[in-house]
């Protein structure tokens, strides 16, 4: 992005996003598709209105940091443990199946073992945004379906954090076992340090000044970004630090206000993230990967519901409920995009492998959303019979 025209570039991004988001809502499309599509149109491989996307990506990275921070704020230890007990085995076994299938497809397409491994890892996760947004509030809070969906998504998020830690310990086109171990050991050190800082700094400040909402807002941002930088200094990714920062204050009642006040800021930067993702998508590579992306997307769209149906059925869940959960979790995840983005930045995978995962994710976002909107109860269903707020 041209640094002399930041205002014009932001005009293109947010005015364009508003227009395409309106079209997406009218046509019952996921907003993520609108943002990614806008980036592809505006980027250097589209109309070329934004030619340098590095500054845009720097801004967008903040959105991912806030996303992980807010995710941590939702993970109160006691409630988290109760939810995860129901979904741990299902999540672990299904993740192995999806990773193996994704890696096998990548190997069949001629990618290297490391590229195939990362492709497989990226296939393990389902979209938290789509899964939660298309889940009715009544189902989420009062029915077992919602508990299972949220439990699986939370467990997948924890696995994604682990994958990000391992990627942080990998550099220059190969997995460095020593660096990965150092990164894993740095995580407990970070957690211990954060626990101390929460007790002696964060909690006393919140108790003394929690009536000043502006101060709490600033303190939350400083806490999030400060621990992101601390994690980076320890050899971890900033996203890990932000996640730990969120979990560290999740049990404090003020966390509800923090989560509420930071969501608009998070959404602002996340729009930039998805637009930058689309802008960085090299359309010239698409002819070489589109068949593989379509095949991999089709495999995931079929395999994920079947695997969840089989595993949940063995846990005495009813067939109807097992299919419901499987269809809601039948797409790839935002974490899939973040994993390949980091892997490409570290030189672990090439452009074609990265774009294969990105294209697969976009296809599964779109088609899975159609399946849920047309077949299952959801807030934006076309049919009055299926529409549930």
C-alpha positions in Angstrom: 0.0 0.0 0.0 1.3 3.4 -0.9 2.2 5.1 2.4 1.4 8.5 0.9 -2.2 7.6 0.3 -3.2 5.7 3.5 -6.5 7.6 3.7 -7.4 6.7 0.1 -6.5 3.1 0.7 -8.6 3.0 3.8 -11.4 4.6 1.8 -11.2 1.8 -0.7 -11.1 -0.9 1.9 -13.9 0.2 4.2 -16.2 1.7 1.6 -15.7 -1.3 -0.6 -16.2 -3.6 2.3 -19.5 -1.8 3.2 -20.8 -2.2 -0.4 -19.8 -5.9 -0.8 -21.0 -6.7 2.8 -24.4 -5.3 2.0 -24.6 -7.4 -1.1 -23.4 -10.4 0.9 -26.1 -9.9 3.5 -28.8 -9.4 1.0 -27.8 -12.7 -0.8 -27.2 -14.6 2.5 -23.4 -14.9 1.8 -20.7 -15.1 4.6 -19.1 -11.7 5.2 -15.7 -13.2 5.1 -16.1 -14.0 1.4 -17.0 -10.4 0.7 -13.8 -9.1 2.5 -11.5 -11.6 0.8 -13.1 -11.0 -2.6 -12.7 -7.2 -2.1 -9.0 -7.7 -1.4 -8.6 -9.8 -4.5 -10.3 -7.1 -6.6 -8.3 -4.2 -5.1 -4.9 -6.0 -4.8 -2.0 -6.0 -7.2 -3.3 -9.2 -8.9 -6.7 -7.6 -9.4 -7.4 -4.0 -10.5 -4.1 -2.9 -8.8 -5.7 -0.1 -6.8 -3.6 -1.2 -3.8 -0.2 -2.2 -5.0 1.8 -2.5 -1.8 0.0 -4.5 0.9 2.7 -4.7 3.5 1.4 -1.8 5.6 -2.1 -3.2 5.3 -0.8 -6.5 6.6 0.9 -4.8 9.5 -2.4 -3.3 10.5 -4.2 -6.5 9.9 -1.9 -8.4 12.2 -3.3 -6.4 15.1 -6.7 -7.8 14.4 -5.4 -11.4 14.8 -3.8 -10.4 18.1 -7.1 -8.9 19.4 -9.0 -12.0 18.1 -6.8 -14.3 20.2 -7.1 -12.0 23.2 -10.9 -12.1 23.0 -10.8 -15.8 22.5 -8.8 -16.1 25.7 -11.2 -13.8 27.6 -14.0 -16.4 26.9 -12.0 -19.3 28.3 -12.8 -19.3 32.0 -11.0 -22.2 33.5 -13.9 -24.1 35.2 -16.4 -23.7 32.5 -13.7 -24.5 29.9 -12.8 -27.8 31.6 -16.5 -28.9 31.8 -17.1 -28.2 28.1 -13.8 -29.8 26.9 -14.5 -33.1 28.8 -17.3 -33.8 26.3 -15.4 -33.0 23.2 -11.7 -33.8 23.7 -11.7 -37.3 22.3 -13.8 -36.4 19.4 -11.7 -33.4 18.5 -8.4 -35.3 18.8 -9.5 -38.2 16.7 -11.2 -36.1 14.1 -8.1 -33.8 13.8 -5.9 -36.8 13.1 -8.3 -37.9 10.3 -8.4 -34.5 8.7 -4.7 -33.9 8.9 -3.9 -37.3 7.3 -6.4 -36.7 4.5 -5.1 -33.2 3.8 -1.4 -34.3 3.9 -2.2 -37.2 1.5 -3.8 -34.9 -1.0 -0.9 -32.5 -0.9 1.6 -35.3 -1.4 -0.4 -36.6 -4.3 -0.2 -33.2 -5.8 3.6 -33.3 -5.7 4.2 -31.0 -2.7 7.1 -31.6 -0.3 6.7 -33.5 2.9 6.9 -30.3 5.0 4.3 -28.6 2.7 2.1 -31.6 2.9 2.4 -31.7 6.7 1.4 -28.0 7.1 -1.4 -28.5 4.6 -2.7 -31.4 6.7 -2.4 -29.3 9.9 -4.4 -26.5 8.3 -7.2 -29.0 7.5 -7.7 -29.9 11.2 -9.8 -26.9 12.2 -13.3 -25.6 11.6 -14.4 -22.0 11.5 -15.2 -20.5 14.9 -16.8 -17.4 13.2 -19.1 -19.4 10.9 -19.8 -22.1 13.5 -20.9 -19.6 16.1 -22.6 -17.0 13.8 -24.8 -19.7 12.2 -25.8 -21.3 15.6 -29.1 -20.0 17.0 -28.8 -18.4 20.5 -31.4 -20.8 21.9 -29.3 -23.7 20.6 -26.1 -22.2 21.9 -27.3 -21.6 25.5 -30.0 -24.3 26.1 -29.3 -27.3 23.9 -26.7 -30.0 23.8 -25.9 -29.3 20.2 -24.5 -25.9 21.1 -22.4 -27.3 23.9 -20.8 -29.9 21.5 -20.2 -27.3 18.8 -18.6 -24.8 21.2 -16.6 -27.6 22.9 -15.1 -28.9 19.7 -14.3 -25.4 18.5 -12.6 -24.5 21.8 -10.5 -27.7 21.7 -9.6 -27.0 18.1 -8.6 -23.5 19.1 -6.2 -24.9 21.7 -4.7 -27.3 19.2 -4.3 -24.3 16.8 -2.4 -22.4 19.5 -0.1 -25.4 19.9 0.5 -25.5 16.1 1.3 -21.8 16.1 3.9 -22.4 18.9 5.5 -25.2 16.9 5.6 -23.0 13.8 7.2 -20.2 15.8 10.1 -22.6 16.5 10.5 -23.4 12.8 12.5 -21.2 10.4 14.1 -21.2 7.0 12.3 -24.0 5.2 12.6 -26.8 7.8 11.5 -27.8 11.2 14.1 -27.0 13.8 13.4 -29.4 16.7 15.6 -27.5 19.1 13.9 -24.2 18.3 10.5 -25.8 18.6 11.4 -27.3 22.0 12.7 -23.9 23.2 9.4 -22.3 22.0 7.4 -25.0 23.9 9.4 -24.4 27.1 9.0 -20.6 26.7 5.3 -21.0 26.9 5.2 -22.2 30.6 7.7 -19.5 31.4 5.4 -16.9 29.9 2.3 -18.3 31.7 4.2 -18.2 35.1 5.3 -14.7 34.5 1.9 -13.6 33.4 0.3 -15.2 36.5 2.6 -13.1 38.7 2.0 -9.9 36.8 -1.8 -10.4 37.0 -1.6 -10.9 40.8 0.7 -7.9 41.6 -0.2 -5.5 38.8 -3.3 -6.2 36.8 -5.8 -7.2 39.5 -4.9 -4.3 41.9 -5.2 -1.8 39.1 -8.6 -3.2 38.0 -9.9 -3.2 41.6 -8.8 0.4 42.2 -9.9 2.0 39.0 -12.5 -0.3 37.4 -15.2 2.5 37.6 -13.2 4.5 34.9 -14.2 2.8 31.7 -11.8 4.7 29.5 -8.9 3.6 31.8 -10.1 -0.1 31.7 -10.2 0.1 27.9 -6.7 1.5 27.7 -5.4 -0.9 30.3 -6.8 -3.9 28.4 -5.2 -2.8 25.1 -1.9 -2.2 26.9 -2.1 -5.6 28.6 -2.9 -7.4 25.3 -0.2 -5.7 23.2 2.3 -5.7 26.0 2.1 -9.5 26.5 2.1 -9.9 22.7 5.5 -8.1 22.6 6.7 -10.1 25.6 5.9 -13.4 23.9 7.7 -12.2 20.8 10.8 -11.4 22.9 10.6 -14.9 24.4 10.6 -16.5 20.9 6.9 -17.1 20.7 4.4 -15.5 18.4 2.6 -12.3 19.5 -0.7 -14.2 19.0 0.3 -16.6 21.8 1.0 -13.7 24.1 -2.4 -12.2 23.4 -4.2 -15.5 24.0 -2.4 -15.9 27.4 -3.3 -12.3 28.2 -6.9 -13.0 27.6 -7.0 -16.2 29.7 -5.2 -14.5 32.5 -8.0 -12.1 33.2 -11.0 -14.3 32.0 -12.0 -15.0 35.6 -12.3 -11.3 36.5 -15.8 -9.9 36.2 -14.4 -6.9 34.3 -13.5 -9.3 31.4 -17.1 -9.1 30.1 -16.7 -5.3 29.7 -13.3 -5.7 28.2 -14.6 -8.2 25.6 -17.6 -6.1 24.8 -15.6 -2.8 24.4 -12.8 -4.4 22.3 -15.0 -6.2 19.8 -15.5 -3.2 17.5 -11.8 -2.6 17.5 -11.1 -6.2 16.7 -13.6 -6.2 13.9 -12.0 -3.1 12.4 -8.6 -4.8 12.2 -10.1 -8.2 11.1 -11.6 -6.5 8.1 -8.1 -5.4 7.2 -6.8 -8.9 7.8 -9.3 -10.6 5.4 -8.9 -7.9 2.8 -5.1 -8.2 3.0 -5.5 -11.9 2.6 -7.5 -11.5 -0.6 -5.1 -8.8 -1.9 -2.1 -11.2 -1.4 -3.9 -14.0 -3.2 -1.9 -14.3 -6.5 -4.6 -15.0 -9.1 -1.9 -16.1 -11.6 -1.3 -19.2 -9.5 -5.0 -20.2 -9.5 -4.9 -22.1 -12.8 -2.3 -24.4 -11.4 -4.1 -25.2 -8.1 -7.8 -24.8 -8.7 -8.4 -28.4 -9.4 -6.5 -29.5 -6.3 -8.3 -26.8 -4.2 -11.7 -27.9 -5.5 -10.8 -31.6 -4.8 -9.4 -30.9 -1.3 -12.4 -28.7 -0.5 -14.9 -31.4 -1.6 -13.0 -34.0 0.4 -13.2 -31.8 3.6 -16.9 -30.9 3.0 -17.8 -34.6 2.8 -15.2 -36.1 5.3 -15.8 -33.7 8.2 -19.5 -34.3 8.7 -19.0 -38.1 8.2 -16.2 -38.2 10.8 -18.0 -36.1 13.3 -21.2 -38.2 12.8 -19.3 -41.5 13.3 -17.4 -40.3 16.4 -20.3 -38.6 18.1 -22.5 -41.6 17.3 -20.0 -43.8 19.3 -20.5 -41.4 22.2 -24.2 -42.2 22.4 -25.3 -39.0 20.6 -28.4 -39.3 18.5 -27.9 -39.6 14.7 -29.7 -36.3 14.1 -27.6 -34.4 16.6 -24.4 -35.9 15.3 -25.3 -34.9 11.7 -26.2 -31.4 12.9 -22.9 -30.9 14.6 -20.9 -32.4 11.7 -22.5 -30.2 9.1 -22.0 -27.1 11.2 -18.3 -27.9 11.5 -17.8 -29.0 7.9 -15.6 -26.1 6.8 -12.0 -25.0 7.3 -11.0 -22.4 9.8 -9.6 -18.9 10.0 -6.7 -20.6 11.8 -6.0 -22.5 8.6 -5.3 -19.2 6.9 -3.2 -17.9 9.8 -1.2 -21.2 9.9 -0.2 -21.0 6.2 0.3 -17.3 6.4 2.9 -17.8 9.2 4.4 -20.9 7.5 4.9 -18.9 4.3 6.4 -16.0 6.2 8.9 -18.4 7.8 9.8 -20.0 4.4 8.3 -23.4 5.3 6.0 -23.6 2.3 5.9 -22.1 -1.1 3.2 -19.9 -2.8 1.4 -22.8 -4.4 0.9 -24.7 -1.2 -0.1 -21.5 0.7 -2.7 -20.6 -2.0 -4.0 -24.2 -2.1 -5.0 -23.9 1.5 -6.3 -20.4 1.1 -8.5 -21.4 -1.9 -9.7 -24.5 -0.1 -10.7 -22.5 2.9 -12.6 -19.9 0.9 -14.5 -22.7 -1.0 -15.4 -24.5 2.2 -16.5 -21.2 3.9 -18.9 -20.6 1.0 -20.4 -24.1 0.5 -20.6 -25.0 4.2 -22.5 -21.8 4.9 -24.9 -22.7 2.1 -25.5 -26.1 3.6 -26.2 -24.7 7.1 -28.4 -21.9 5.9 -30.5 -24.2 3.7 -30.7 -27.3 5.9 -30.3 -26.4 9.6 -31.8 -23.9 12.1 -29.8 -20.7 11.9 -30.4 -16.9 12.3 -30.2 -16.0 8.6 -32.2 -19.0 7.1 -34.2 -18.2 4.0 -37.0 -20.6 5.1 -39.2 -19.4 8.0 -39.2 -23.0 9.3 -35.4 -22.9 9.8 -34.9 -19.3 11.0 -33.9 -19.2 14.7 -32.6 -16.2 16.4 
